Amino acid sequence: MNHAQKRRVVSCLAALVMSTALLSEANAQSSRRSGQSGPGLTIPKPRGEPKPTTYTSILTALVIGGVVVVVTLLPSKRGHQD
């Protein structure tokens, strides 16, 4: 095996070890969370989603449109190649 092949094998093994460690950690975290539900712990219920106002929507559209126009009008930094 030359150096490039050894490096590739080591990289693949390292990726395999790291992904296995991450999967086992995720499994451990999910099992810990399910055991924490006590009698006094409840998930708060949302009171509804905040709705954007008309002015917020118009302002957002104008800002995004302005950014698009400014980027379109920027010079391309090409010199004259004639």
Residue pairs with C-beta under 8 A, 6 or more apart in sequence:
1 9
52 60
